[in-house]
Structure formats: structure tokens, C-alpha cells
């Protein structure tokens, strides 16, 4: 598994995949009000602020991430996050600037947080994130199938067949969702909300 990868979606959005421990997380780096902001797009991170802090702090220390920022002309010192990285413990050396008016900042997963995400991402950005999640699931189930096959089990084995069916369902879903990309919304501005 590659520990860090990114995709430049457009001039103001970069999708990031980062491996922390044995789990791959998806984050979104976007330009807002002249500042680059990191937002966790993974449900596990949104539901667990401590884990989210740990993942982002580790990402900020990652040399490949720092080089990507430098190549994109983004100063690491100017990065903001949608979550508070401040910890009372000295365990975390990296600190992040908070967005202005933190008391107005929505809780992760709240209606305001979702509206903000929609406001700064096009439908194609959202579809790309969904496709990334589905690709991860397809690859995960593929690895399980390989492992089961190496155990001399294959088609006809109930567990193998169920996992193969799950993987097939994710592949079909991915194809259907991918069909919605670049759907003509009319007009030049892809942001409709």
C-alpha cells in the first residue's frame, strides 16, 4: 500500500489518500478565502476527533506530503484544518492555525459542515471521492479473494462466493456512479449551490 498519494482535481482542490497504521484515509485539501484547508473526508476520522488529530499531525510530518505542498506552492505554515489540532499534551509538536471565528465552525458531519463541503466542491469532486472509496473496497475484497484462493478455496465455496458477489456489486456500483461524471449541468460554472 502506498503511504501517501494525491490527485489534483483542479486549481483549488487536491484529494489526498494517506495510510496511517494499516488504514488508508481520504482527505480533501482545498483553497478557501485565500487559504489552503485540510478536511478529513473519511467517516472514521469525522467520528473520532482524536484519531483525526493523529492522522493529520502525522500527515503534516510526512516528507512526501511536504514535497507535494512545496511543488504546488503551498506553504505548510499557512495550512488550516477544519478540526482543532491543539492538544494539551506535548505529544503533538505540529500545531495548525484554526479557521477564523472557530465558535462559528460547524461540528464534523453537521448540516453546516455538509453545506460547506458542497459549497467548495463540484459534483464531479464528490463523485471522484466516492469512486476512490469504491476502488478501495474493490481492492480490499480482491485481496481477500486472493487470500482465500491461496488457501485452496475458490468458486463453489460459500464464503468465496459471497465475497466475490460483494466485490462484483461494488464494481457494478462504481460503473454506475462513474457514469454520472461530466454530466452536463449547463453553464460554465460547475458549482451549482
C-alpha positions, 0 to 999 in steps of 0.5 A: 500500500502506498503511504501517501498519494494525491490527485489534483482535481483542479486549481483549488482542490487536491484529494489526498489518500494517506495510510496511517497504521494499516488504514488508508484515509481520504482527505480533501485539501482545498483553497478557501478565502485565500487559504489552503484547508485540510478536511478529513473526508473519511467517516472514521476520522469525522467520528473520532476527533482524536484519531483525526488529530493523529492522522493529520499531525502525522500527515503534516510530518510526512516528507512526501506530503511536504514535497507535494505542498512545496511543488504546488506552492503551498506553504505548510505554515499557512495550512488550516484544518477544519478540526482543532489540532491543539492538544494539551499534551506535548505529544503533538509538536505540529500545531495548525492555525484554526479557521477564523471565528472557530465558535462559528465552525460547524461540528464534523458531519453537521448540516453546516459542515455538509453545506460547506463541503458542497459549497467548495466542491463540484459534483464531479469532486464528490463523485471522484471521492466516492469512486476512490472509496469504491476502488478501495473496497474493490481492492480490499475484497480482491485481496481477500479473494486472493487470500482465500484462493491461496488457501485452496478455496475458490468458486463453489465455496460459500464464503468465496462466493459471497465475497466475490458477489460483494466485490462484483456489486461494488464494481457494478456500483462504481460503473454506475456512479462513474457514469454520472461524471461530466454530466452536463449541468449547463453553464460554465460554472460547475458549482451549482449551490 
